[in-house]
């Protein structure tokens, strides 16, 4: 494990050192990844960006880069020469309501196209994504019980707080539950969440954290600003599924996006960025033209178009965002 971490860190440093010279001589592009544009009470993975900061990000990007649709990236990279301004594509994962209410107006004002990847099985479900429900249960609830027992498929998950620090206890519980829920089939995961809600009911529900309804997806598509991509049906990682299950998730999410908008999507994103060896070929076979993961790097010539990298963006203000962008990706 230690050797693997050292190797990964060495590769990361080498990429950082070589990136400036490569940018001067080779075509490249940047794909940014957002999830939510909102300021929720609970954000354990730091995936939320405030609307004010998102507006600032777009202002910075407009001054330094060239906004392009995600679908244009492969052709731009194959052009053979670097552009004067780095092409940047903006993407969103999952299908949150605040992408429509908060992100879309800012994108329209900035003249920036974007792609939103829908986990189609969650569209229209009022209870919200499972990971948000879990986070609310653990972090936005009353005092934790000293002992928790809930079903996990055919097993039972038992947890007992051994930490005096409440914040650390909640973080440890959340991490354990999230890792298990991530790979569970939906019916088992729902049983687990229902049992958890009986043990530690959340203090409140957050409307903006819900997925969009079908009519909201159609409104977003009709804007002409946000194009729709597929993100599987259930949002389970590809690495937890066999080949047949992966293909079913990929094909059905493509069909669902087409049914929602009347347009067949050409772009796909892997849940959690996790990719099994066969996944890119299954995506290609299903009729997509490209697919995105979460490997943080610029897009370079020769990059597998069904394994395009994306860079996740944090809730940075204008000054910190520009510093991060120029020192890490545009230097």
C-alpha positions as CSV (number, residue, x, y, z in Angstrom):
1,X,0.0,0.0,0.0
2,X,2.8,2.4,0.9
3,X,4.7,1.7,-2.3
4,X,1.6,2.2,-4.3
5,X,1.0,5.6,-2.7
6,X,4.6,6.6,-3.2
7,X,4.3,5.6,-6.9
8,X,1.1,7.6,-7.3
9,X,2.6,10.7,-5.7
10,X,5.7,10.4,-7.9
11,X,3.5,10.3,-11.0
12,X,1.5,13.3,-9.8
13,X,4.6,15.3,-9.2
14,X,6.1,14.4,-12.6
15,X,2.9,15.4,-14.4
16,X,2.9,18.7,-12.5
17,X,6.6,19.4,-13.5
18,X,6.1,18.4,-17.1
19,X,2.8,20.1,-17.7
20,X,4.0,23.7,-18.5
21,X,6.3,22.5,-21.3
22,X,3.7,20.1,-22.7
23,X,1.1,22.9,-22.7
24,X,3.3,25.1,-24.9
25,X,3.8,22.5,-27.5
26,X,0.8,20.1,-27.5
27,X,-2.9,20.7,-27.9
28,X,-4.8,20.2,-24.6
29,X,-8.1,20.9,-22.9
30,X,-9.5,21.1,-19.4
31,X,-12.7,19.4,-18.3
32,X,-14.1,20.7,-15.0
33,X,-16.4,18.6,-12.7
34,X,-19.1,20.1,-10.5
35,X,-21.9,18.4,-8.5
36,X,-24.0,21.0,-6.7
37,X,-24.2,24.8,-6.8
38,X,-25.6,25.5,-3.4
39,X,-24.5,25.9,0.3
40,X,-26.1,23.0,2.2
41,X,-25.6,22.5,5.9
42,X,-24.0,19.1,5.2
43,X,-21.3,18.5,2.6
44,X,-19.0,15.7,3.8
45,X,-17.2,15.3,0.5
46,X,-16.8,19.0,-0.2
47,X,-18.6,18.7,-3.5
48,X,-20.8,21.9,-3.2
49,X,-19.9,25.3,-4.6
50,X,-21.9,28.4,-3.7
51,X,-23.7,30.3,-6.4
52,X,-21.5,33.3,-5.7
53,X,-18.3,31.4,-6.1
54,X,-19.6,29.6,-9.2
55,X,-20.3,32.9,-10.8
56,X,-16.7,34.0,-9.9
57,X,-15.3,30.8,-11.4
58,X,-17.1,31.5,-14.7
59,X,-15.7,35.1,-14.7
60,X,-12.2,33.8,-14.2
61,X,-12.5,31.1,-16.8
62,X,-13.9,33.6,-19.3
63,X,-10.8,35.7,-19.0
64,X,-8.3,32.8,-19.2
65,X,-9.9,30.1,-21.3
66,X,-12.2,29.3,-24.1
67,X,-15.6,27.8,-23.2
68,X,-16.4,24.8,-25.4
69,X,-19.0,22.0,-25.4
70,X,-17.7,18.7,-23.9
71,X,-18.5,17.0,-27.2
72,X,-16.0,19.2,-29.0
73,X,-13.0,18.2,-26.9
74,X,-11.8,15.1,-28.9
75,X,-11.7,17.0,-32.2
76,X,-10.0,20.0,-30.7
77,X,-7.3,17.8,-29.2
78,X,-6.7,16.0,-32.5
79,X,-6.2,19.4,-34.3
80,X,-2.4,19.0,-33.9
81,X,-1.5,22.4,-32.3
82,X,-2.2,24.1,-29.0
83,X,-4.8,26.9,-29.0
84,X,-4.0,30.4,-27.8
85,X,-6.5,29.9,-24.9
86,X,-7.0,26.6,-23.2
87,X,-10.4,25.0,-24.2
88,X,-12.5,24.3,-21.1
89,X,-15.7,22.2,-20.8
90,X,-17.9,22.4,-17.7
91,X,-19.7,19.3,-16.5
92,X,-22.1,18.4,-13.7
93,X,-22.8,14.9,-12.2
94,X,-25.9,13.3,-10.9
95,X,-28.8,15.7,-11.8
96,X,-29.5,17.9,-8.8
97,X,-32.3,20.5,-8.8
98,X,-29.8,23.3,-8.0
99,X,-28.1,22.7,-11.3
100,X,-31.2,24.1,-12.9
101,X,-32.1,26.8,-10.4
102,X,-28.6,28.1,-9.6
103,X,-26.1,26.9,-12.2
104,X,-28.1,27.4,-15.4
105,X,-28.7,31.1,-14.9
106,X,-25.0,31.7,-14.3
107,X,-24.0,29.6,-17.3
108,X,-26.4,31.5,-19.5
109,X,-25.1,34.8,-18.4
110,X,-21.5,33.8,-19.0
111,X,-22.2,32.2,-22.4
112,X,-20.8,28.9,-21.1
113,X,-22.2,25.6,-22.4
114,X,-22.2,22.7,-20.0
115,X,-23.0,19.0,-19.8
116,X,-25.0,17.4,-17.0
117,X,-24.7,13.7,-16.5
118,X,-28.0,12.1,-15.1
119,X,-28.2,9.1,-12.9
120,X,-31.5,8.4,-14.6
121,X,-33.0,6.1,-12.0
122,X,-33.0,8.9,-9.5
123,X,-34.8,11.5,-11.6
124,X,-38.2,12.3,-10.1
125,X,-37.6,10.5,-6.8
126,X,-38.6,12.9,-4.0
127,X,-36.6,11.3,-1.2
128,X,-33.3,12.4,-2.8
129,X,-30.0,10.6,-3.5
130,X,-29.0,7.9,-1.0
131,X,-25.7,9.6,-0.2
132,X,-27.4,12.8,0.8
133,X,-30.0,11.0,2.9
134,X,-27.1,9.2,4.6
135,X,-25.2,12.4,5.2
136,X,-28.2,14.1,6.7
137,X,-28.9,11.1,9.0
138,X,-25.3,11.1,10.3
139,X,-24.4,14.8,10.4
140,X,-27.7,16.6,10.7
141,X,-29.4,14.7,13.4
142,X,-29.8,14.6,17.1
143,X,-27.4,12.8,19.4
144,X,-26.1,9.5,18.0
145,X,-27.2,6.3,19.9
146,X,-24.3,4.5,21.5
147,X,-25.0,1.4,19.5
148,X,-26.4,1.0,16.0
149,X,-27.5,-2.3,14.3
150,X,-28.9,-2.2,10.8
151,X,-29.3,-4.8,8.0
152,X,-26.8,-4.8,5.1
153,X,-28.1,-7.3,2.6
154,X,-27.8,-10.7,4.3
155,X,-25.6,-9.3,7.0
156,X,-26.0,-7.0,10.0
157,X,-23.9,-3.9,10.4
158,X,-23.0,-3.2,14.1
159,X,-21.5,0.0,15.2
160,X,-20.6,1.2,18.7
161,X,-19.1,4.6,19.3
162,X,-15.7,4.3,21.0
163,X,-14.9,8.0,20.5
164,X,-15.6,10.7,22.9
165,X,-15.4,13.3,20.2
166,X,-18.9,13.5,18.6
167,X,-17.6,15.0,15.3
168,X,-15.1,12.2,14.9
169,X,-17.6,9.6,15.8
170,X,-20.0,10.9,13.2
171,X,-17.3,11.0,10.5
172,X,-16.2,7.4,11.3
173,X,-19.8,6.2,11.2
174,X,-20.5,8.0,7.9
175,X,-17.4,6.6,6.3
176,X,-18.2,3.0,7.3
177,X,-21.8,3.3,6.1
178,X,-21.0,5.1,2.8
179,X,-18.5,2.4,1.8
180,X,-21.0,-0.3,2.3
181,X,-24.0,1.5,0.8
182,X,-22.0,2.4,-2.4
183,X,-22.0,-1.2,-3.7
184,X,-25.3,-2.5,-2.4
185,X,-28.2,-3.3,-4.7
186,X,-30.9,-0.7,-4.4
187,X,-33.4,-2.9,-2.5
188,X,-30.8,-3.7,0.2
189,X,-29.6,-0.1,0.5
190,X,-33.2,1.2,0.9
191,X,-33.7,-1.3,3.8
192,X,-30.5,-0.1,5.4
193,X,-31.5,3.6,5.1
194,X,-35.0,2.9,6.4
195,X,-33.5,1.1,9.5
196,X,-31.1,4.0,10.0
197,X,-33.9,6.6,9.8
198,X,-35.7,4.7,12.6
199,X,-32.5,4.9,14.7
200,X,-31.4,8.4,14.0
201,X,-34.1,10.5,12.2
202,X,-32.7,13.6,10.4
203,X,-33.7,17.0,11.8
204,X,-34.8,18.3,8.5
205,X,-35.1,17.6,4.8
206,X,-33.4,19.8,2.2
207,X,-35.5,20.4,-0.9
208,X,-32.7,21.6,-3.1
209,X,-30.8,18.4,-2.5
210,X,-33.3,16.4,-4.5
211,X,-32.8,15.2,-8.0
212,X,-34.7,17.0,-10.8
213,X,-38.1,15.9,-11.9
214,X,-38.6,14.9,-15.6
215,X,-40.1,18.2,-16.5
216,X,-37.2,20.0,-14.9
217,X,-34.8,18.0,-17.0
218,X,-36.7,18.9,-20.1
219,X,-36.6,22.6,-19.1
220,X,-32.8,22.4,-18.7
221,X,-32.4,20.6,-22.1
222,X,-34.6,23.2,-23.8
223,X,-32.4,26.0,-22.5
224,X,-29.8,25.1,-25.2
225,X,-27.1,25.8,-22.5
226,X,-27.0,22.4,-20.8
227,X,-26.7,19.2,-22.8
228,X,-27.7,15.9,-21.2
229,X,-25.4,13.0,-20.7
230,X,-25.8,9.6,-19.1
231,X,-24.5,8.5,-15.7
232,X,-26.0,5.0,-15.4
233,X,-29.4,4.2,-13.9
234,X,-28.6,3.4,-10.2
235,X,-25.2,5.1,-9.8
236,X,-23.4,2.0,-8.6
237,X,-19.7,1.8,-9.5
238,X,-18.8,-0.1,-12.6
239,X,-16.2,-2.1,-10.6
240,X,-19.0,-3.6,-8.4
241,X,-20.9,-5.0,-11.5
242,X,-20.3,-7.8,-13.9
243,X,-20.2,-7.1,-17.6
244,X,-23.9,-7.8,-18.2
245,X,-24.9,-5.5,-15.3
246,X,-22.6,-2.7,-16.6
247,X,-24.0,-2.9,-20.1
248,X,-27.6,-2.8,-18.7
249,X,-26.8,0.3,-16.7
250,X,-25.1,2.0,-19.6
251,X,-27.8,1.2,-22.2
252,X,-30.8,1.9,-20.0
253,X,-29.5,5.2,-18.9
254,X,-28.9,6.2,-22.5
255,X,-32.4,5.2,-23.4
256,X,-33.8,7.1,-20.4
257,X,-32.0,10.3,-21.4
258,X,-33.4,9.9,-24.9
259,X,-36.9,9.4,-23.5
260,X,-36.6,12.5,-21.3
261,X,-35.4,14.9,-23.9
262,X,-36.1,13.4,-27.3
263,X,-32.3,13.5,-28.1
264,X,-30.0,10.5,-27.7
265,X,-27.0,11.4,-25.5
266,X,-23.5,11.1,-26.9
267,X,-21.6,11.6,-23.6
268,X,-21.3,9.2,-20.6
269,X,-19.7,9.6,-17.1
270,X,-18.7,6.7,-14.8
271,X,-20.1,6.9,-11.3
272,X,-17.4,7.8,-8.7
273,X,-15.0,7.7,-11.6
274,X,-14.5,4.0,-11.1
275,X,-13.9,2.0,-14.3
276,X,-13.6,-1.7,-14.8
277,X,-11.4,-3.0,-17.5
278,X,-14.3,-3.7,-19.9
279,X,-16.2,-0.6,-19.2
280,X,-14.8,1.7,-21.9
281,X,-15.6,-0.9,-24.6
282,X,-19.1,-1.4,-23.3
283,X,-19.7,2.4,-23.4
284,X,-18.4,2.6,-27.0
285,X,-20.5,-0.4,-28.0
286,X,-23.6,1.3,-26.6
287,X,-23.2,4.2,-29.1
288,X,-21.6,6.9,-27.0
289,X,-18.9,9.1,-28.6
290,X,-16.9,9.7,-25.3
291,X,-16.9,9.0,-21.6
292,X,-15.5,10.8,-18.6
293,X,-13.9,9.6,-15.4
294,X,-12.4,11.5,-12.5
295,X,-8.7,11.2,-13.2
296,X,-7.4,14.7,-12.5
297,X,-5.4,15.8,-15.5
298,X,-5.6,17.8,-18.7
299,X,-6.8,16.1,-21.9
300,X,-3.8,15.4,-24.1
301,X,-3.5,13.9,-27.6
302,X,-3.7,10.2,-27.6
303,X,-6.0,10.1,-24.6
304,X,-8.5,7.3,-24.7
305,X,-11.8,9.1,-25.6
306,X,-13.8,6.8,-23.3
307,X,-11.5,7.6,-20.4
308,X,-11.3,11.4,-20.5
309,X,-10.0,13.0,-17.3
310,X,-11.9,15.6,-15.3
311,X,-10.8,18.0,-12.6
312,X,-13.1,18.4,-9.6
313,X,-13.7,21.9,-8.4
314,X,-14.0,23.0,-4.8
315,X,-15.8,25.9,-3.2
316,X,-13.1,28.4,-3.9
317,X,-13.6,32.2,-4.0
318,X,-12.4,34.1,-7.1
319,X,-8.8,34.7,-5.8
320,X,-8.2,31.2,-4.7
321,X,-9.8,29.7,-7.8
322,X,-7.6,31.8,-10.2
323,X,-4.5,30.9,-8.2
324,X,-5.4,27.2,-8.2
325,X,-6.2,27.3,-11.9
326,X,-3.1,29.1,-13.1
327,X,-0.6,27.4,-10.8
328,X,-1.9,23.9,-11.3
329,X,-3.6,23.6,-14.7
330,X,-2.6,26.7,-16.8
331,X,1.0,27.3,-15.8
